[in-house]
Amino acid sequence: MNKNNTKTPIYLGEGNTPLIRFCNLEQSLSWSGELWAKAEYQNPTGSFKDRGSIVEITAAIKQKKKGVVCASTGNMAASLSAYAAKAGLPCIVIVPNTTPLTKLKQALAFGGKLIKVNGNYDKCVAKAEKIAKQKNYLLCGDYQLRRLGQSTIGLELAQCKQKFDAFIVPVGNGTVGCAITEGLAEYGQLPMFIGIQGKGSDPIYLAWKNKKVIKFIKQPQTIASAMKVGQPLDGKTTLDWIVKTRGMMVSVSDKEIINSKNLLAKKEGILVETSAAATLAGLIQIKKQLNKNLKIVLILTGNGLKERG
């Protein structure tokens, strides 16, 4: 969302998502501080991706591109297709053939052209890059423009009445966590950046834990499809921000993610997708390492209905 969103013809209502206090979870986890959630699943297409899509589509129009193309694990496919439809631009999305059906239905409903790849997200990125050059389409994805859009999450957190000690965010490419930190930094705030990855798709976590450079994972595996990235585009930047904010990386199992998804639904009445639920899984895993008086916000990135059906 940009500052002039009411004058932007492709505005769909993205941004300004609510903050929700998790009082029931505070009690269940014996948390003496405060636990909050940034409800990014309430964006127009059900995920935080909408914040970046409006920026990219605006850029495509200004650059007079013939269309847009991106690689996606599902959320970006739905989001970019919606904003392209609003702008009247063709949209091609390259997705792994294991992408959840509901996310593909969204993209198709908005008129997006889907190309399925028999491989993971990293293979989709390579194909999207080729199509962008061949067709004079804007290459969209976890690049600088999208980070600019997603940094508004940090700006909103910085401007709210709550002053958070840490935020917890799922990490695939690492883009959204870096963007949030950049938005907060604009206001001189640097809460701990706690990034969560799924075991089997955790190259940034392994590099952080072992204090080594990131080693790519050729066949990433995790139940959280939005985090199934073996070659994170913003991996190094993520590590740099983790160090600067005195944060940490956490790796969670599929079982921990599923348990946390159910816990969020039953304790707080919120159904989120697996990657978003990983934030709570991470908090539960490391809560003994943290000061329980901290005020923490979970970035709940996507709606759970996207993974049903």
C-alpha positions as CSV (number, residue, x, y, z in Angstrom):
1,M,0.0,0.0,0.0
2,N,1.4,3.4,-0.9
3,K,0.6,6.8,0.7
4,N,-1.6,7.8,-2.2
5,N,-3.6,4.6,-2.2
6,T,-7.0,6.4,-2.5
7,K,-5.9,7.9,-5.8
8,T,-4.4,4.7,-7.2
9,P,-6.8,3.1,-9.6
10,I,-5.5,-0.4,-8.8
11,Y,-6.0,-0.1,-5.1
12,L,-8.0,-3.1,-3.7
13,G,-7.9,-2.3,0.0
14,E,-4.6,-3.7,0.9
15,G,-2.7,-2.7,4.1
16,N,-3.8,-1.3,7.4
17,T,-4.4,-4.8,8.7
18,P,-5.5,-5.1,12.4
19,L,-3.4,-6.0,15.4
20,I,-5.0,-8.7,17.5
21,R,-4.1,-9.4,21.2
22,F,-3.7,-13.1,21.9
23,C,-4.9,-13.2,25.5
24,N,-5.8,-16.9,25.5
25,L,-2.4,-17.9,24.2
26,E,-0.7,-15.7,26.8
27,Q,-2.5,-17.7,29.5
28,S,-1.8,-21.0,27.8
29,L,1.9,-20.3,27.3
30,S,2.2,-18.6,30.7
31,W,3.5,-15.5,28.9
32,S,3.7,-12.6,31.3
33,G,4.3,-10.1,28.5
34,E,2.0,-9.5,25.5
35,L,1.4,-11.6,22.4
36,W,-0.1,-9.9,19.4
37,A,-0.7,-10.8,15.8
38,K,-0.5,-8.7,12.6
39,A,-3.5,-10.0,10.6
40,E,-2.0,-10.0,7.1
41,Y,-4.4,-12.7,6.1
42,Q,-7.1,-10.0,6.0
43,N,-5.6,-8.4,2.8
44,P,-7.8,-8.6,-0.3
45,T,-6.5,-11.9,-1.7
46,G,-5.8,-13.3,1.8
47,S,-2.1,-12.7,2.2
48,F,0.6,-10.1,2.7
49,K,1.6,-10.4,-1.0
50,D,-1.0,-7.8,-1.9
51,R,1.3,-5.1,-0.5
52,G,4.0,-5.8,-3.0
53,S,1.7,-6.6,-5.9
54,I,0.2,-3.1,-6.1
55,V,3.8,-1.6,-6.2
56,E,4.8,-4.0,-9.0
57,I,1.7,-3.5,-11.1
58,T,2.1,0.3,-10.8
59,A,5.7,-0.1,-12.0
60,A,4.7,-2.3,-14.9
61,I,2.2,0.4,-16.0
62,K,4.8,3.2,-15.7
63,Q,7.4,1.2,-17.6
64,K,4.9,0.3,-20.3
65,K,5.4,-3.4,-19.9
66,K,3.2,-5.7,-21.9
67,G,2.3,-7.8,-18.9
68,V,3.7,-9.3,-15.7
69,V,5.2,-12.6,-14.8
70,C,6.3,-14.2,-11.5
71,A,7.3,-17.5,-9.8
72,S,5.1,-18.4,-6.9
73,T,4.3,-21.1,-4.4
74,G,0.7,-19.9,-4.5
75,N,0.0,-16.6,-2.6
76,M,1.9,-14.4,-5.1
77,A,0.1,-16.1,-8.0
78,A,-3.3,-15.2,-6.5
79,S,-2.2,-11.7,-5.6
80,L,-0.4,-10.6,-8.7
81,S,-3.3,-12.0,-10.9
82,A,-5.8,-10.0,-9.0
83,Y,-3.9,-6.7,-9.3
84,A,-3.1,-7.4,-12.9
85,A,-6.8,-7.9,-13.6
86,K,-7.6,-4.6,-11.9
87,A,-5.0,-2.9,-14.1
88,G,-6.0,-4.7,-17.3
89,L,-2.6,-6.4,-17.8
90,P,-1.9,-10.0,-18.8
91,C,-0.4,-12.1,-16.0
92,I,1.7,-15.3,-16.2
93,V,2.5,-17.2,-13.0
94,I,4.9,-20.1,-12.8
95,V,4.1,-22.5,-10.0
96,P,5.3,-25.9,-8.7
97,N,2.9,-28.7,-9.6
98,T,2.4,-29.3,-5.9
99,T,0.9,-25.9,-5.2
100,P,-2.4,-26.1,-3.2
101,L,-5.5,-26.2,-5.4
102,T,-7.3,-23.3,-3.7
103,K,-4.4,-20.9,-4.4
104,L,-4.5,-21.9,-8.0
105,K,-8.2,-21.4,-8.2
106,Q,-7.8,-17.9,-7.0
107,A,-5.2,-17.0,-9.7
108,L,-7.4,-18.6,-12.4
109,A,-10.5,-16.8,-11.3
110,F,-8.6,-13.5,-11.7
111,G,-7.5,-14.4,-15.3
112,G,-3.9,-15.4,-14.5
113,K,-2.3,-17.8,-16.9
114,L,-0.7,-20.7,-14.9
115,I,2.3,-22.7,-16.0
116,K,3.1,-25.6,-13.8
117,V,6.7,-26.8,-13.3
118,N,7.7,-30.3,-12.3
119,G,10.1,-29.0,-9.7
120,N,10.4,-26.6,-6.8
121,Y,10.1,-22.8,-6.5
122,D,13.7,-22.2,-7.5
123,K,13.0,-23.8,-11.0
124,C,10.0,-21.6,-11.3
125,V,12.1,-18.5,-10.8
126,A,14.4,-19.4,-13.7
127,K,11.5,-20.0,-16.0
128,A,9.9,-16.7,-15.0
129,E,13.1,-14.8,-15.8
130,K,13.2,-16.2,-19.3
131,I,9.6,-15.3,-20.0
132,A,10.1,-11.8,-18.8
133,K,12.9,-11.2,-21.3
134,Q,11.1,-12.9,-24.2
135,K,7.8,-11.1,-23.8
136,N,8.9,-7.8,-22.4
137,Y,6.9,-8.5,-19.2
138,L,7.9,-7.1,-15.8
139,L,9.6,-9.8,-13.7
140,C,7.8,-9.7,-10.4
141,G,8.7,-11.5,-7.2
142,D,10.8,-11.2,-4.1
143,Y,12.9,-8.3,-5.4
144,Q,13.4,-4.7,-4.5
145,L,10.0,-3.4,-5.6
146,R,8.1,-6.0,-3.6
147,R,10.2,-5.3,-0.6
148,L,9.2,-1.7,-0.9
149,G,5.6,-2.6,-0.8
150,Q,6.0,-5.1,2.1
151,S,7.9,-2.6,4.2
152,T,4.6,-0.9,4.9
153,I,4.0,-3.7,7.4
154,G,7.0,-2.4,9.4
155,L,5.8,1.2,8.9
156,E,2.4,0.3,10.4
157,L,3.9,-1.5,13.3
158,A,6.2,1.5,14.0
159,Q,3.3,3.9,13.9
160,C,0.9,2.0,16.2
161,K,0.6,2.6,19.9
162,Q,2.3,-0.7,20.7
163,K,6.1,-0.8,20.8
164,F,7.2,-4.4,20.2
165,D,10.4,-6.0,21.5
166,A,10.3,-8.6,18.7
167,F,8.4,-9.8,15.6
168,I,8.2,-13.4,14.4
169,V,7.8,-14.0,10.7
170,P,8.0,-17.1,8.4
171,V,11.0,-17.1,6.1
172,G,11.2,-18.5,2.6
173,N,13.2,-16.1,0.5
174,G,13.4,-13.8,3.6
175,T,12.0,-10.8,1.8
176,V,9.1,-10.0,4.1
177,G,11.2,-10.1,7.2
178,C,13.8,-7.8,5.7
179,A,11.1,-5.5,4.5
180,I,9.4,-5.3,7.9
181,T,12.8,-4.5,9.5
182,E,13.5,-1.8,7.0
183,G,10.1,-0.2,7.6
184,L,10.6,-0.2,11.3
185,A,14.1,1.2,10.9
186,E,12.7,4.2,9.2
187,Y,11.3,5.1,12.6
188,G,14.4,4.3,14.5
189,Q,13.0,1.0,15.8
190,L,14.9,-2.3,15.6
191,P,13.0,-5.0,17.5
192,M,14.4,-8.5,17.3
193,F,13.8,-10.2,13.9
194,I,12.9,-13.8,14.7
195,G,12.7,-15.8,11.5
196,I,11.1,-19.2,11.2
197,Q,11.8,-21.9,8.6
198,G,10.5,-25.4,8.2
199,K,12.9,-28.3,8.7
200,G,14.0,-29.6,5.4
201,S,13.7,-26.1,3.9
202,D,15.9,-24.2,6.4
203,P,19.1,-23.1,4.7
204,I,19.2,-19.7,6.4
205,Y,18.6,-21.3,9.8
206,L,21.5,-23.8,9.3
207,A,23.8,-20.9,8.2
208,W,22.9,-18.9,11.3
209,K,23.2,-21.9,13.6
210,N,26.6,-23.0,12.3
211,K,27.9,-19.4,11.6
212,K,28.6,-20.2,8.0
213,V,27.5,-19.0,4.6
214,I,24.2,-20.2,3.2
215,K,24.3,-23.6,1.5
216,F,21.4,-24.1,-0.9
217,I,19.1,-27.1,-0.5
218,K,18.3,-28.8,-3.8
219,Q,15.1,-30.5,-2.8
220,P,13.5,-28.5,0.0
221,Q,10.8,-30.2,2.0
222,T,8.3,-28.8,4.5
223,I,4.5,-28.9,4.9
224,A,4.5,-25.1,4.7
225,S,4.5,-24.6,0.9
226,A,5.1,-20.9,1.1
227,M,8.4,-21.5,2.9
228,K,9.6,-24.4,0.6
229,V,12.5,-22.4,-0.8
230,G,16.0,-23.9,-1.1
231,Q,17.8,-20.9,-2.6
232,P,16.6,-17.9,-0.7
233,L,16.9,-14.7,-2.7
234,D,17.3,-12.5,0.4
235,G,19.1,-15.0,2.5
236,K,22.3,-13.0,3.2
237,T,20.3,-9.8,3.9
238,T,18.1,-11.8,6.3
239,L,21.2,-13.0,8.2
240,D,22.6,-9.4,8.3
241,W,19.3,-8.1,9.8
242,I,19.1,-11.0,12.3
243,V,22.6,-10.1,13.6
244,K,21.9,-6.3,13.7
245,T,18.6,-6.7,15.6
246,R,20.1,-9.4,17.9
247,G,17.4,-11.8,16.7
248,M,17.5,-15.4,15.8
249,M,16.5,-18.1,13.3
250,V,14.4,-21.1,14.3
251,S,13.6,-24.3,12.4
252,V,10.3,-26.1,13.1
253,S,9.0,-29.5,12.2
254,D,5.8,-30.3,10.2
255,K,4.3,-31.7,13.4
256,E,5.0,-28.5,15.4
257,I,3.5,-26.4,12.6
258,I,0.3,-28.5,12.4
259,N,-0.1,-28.4,16.2
260,S,0.3,-24.6,16.2
261,K,-2.2,-24.2,13.4
262,N,-4.7,-26.1,15.5
263,L,-3.8,-24.1,18.6
264,L,-4.4,-20.8,16.9
265,A,-7.8,-22.0,15.6
266,K,-9.0,-23.4,18.9
267,K,-7.6,-20.8,21.3
268,E,-7.9,-17.6,19.3
269,G,-10.5,-18.5,16.6
270,I,-8.1,-17.8,13.7
271,L,-7.4,-20.1,10.8
272,V,-4.1,-19.4,9.1
273,E,-2.1,-21.2,6.5
274,T,0.8,-23.4,7.6
275,S,3.6,-20.9,7.0
276,A,1.8,-18.4,9.2
277,A,1.2,-21.0,11.9
278,A,5.0,-21.6,11.9
279,T,5.4,-18.3,13.7
280,L,3.6,-19.7,16.8
281,A,5.5,-23.0,16.5
282,G,8.8,-21.1,16.6
283,L,7.7,-19.1,19.6
284,I,6.7,-22.2,21.5
285,Q,10.0,-23.8,20.7
286,I,12.1,-20.9,21.9
287,K,10.0,-19.5,24.7
288,K,12.3,-20.7,27.4
289,Q,15.1,-18.8,25.8
290,L,13.2,-15.5,25.8
291,N,12.3,-13.0,28.5
292,K,8.6,-13.7,29.1
293,N,7.9,-10.1,29.7
294,L,8.6,-9.2,26.1
295,K,5.9,-7.7,23.8
296,I,5.9,-9.9,20.7
297,V,4.0,-9.7,17.4
298,L,3.4,-12.7,15.1
299,I,3.2,-11.8,11.4
300,L,0.3,-14.1,10.3
301,T,1.0,-14.0,6.5
302,G,-1.8,-15.9,4.9
303,N,-5.4,-17.2,5.3
304,G,-5.9,-20.9,6.2
305,L,-8.7,-21.3,3.7
306,K,-6.1,-21.1,0.9
307,E,-4.9,-24.6,1.9
308,R,-8.3,-26.3,2.1
309,G,-9.7,-28.3,-0.8
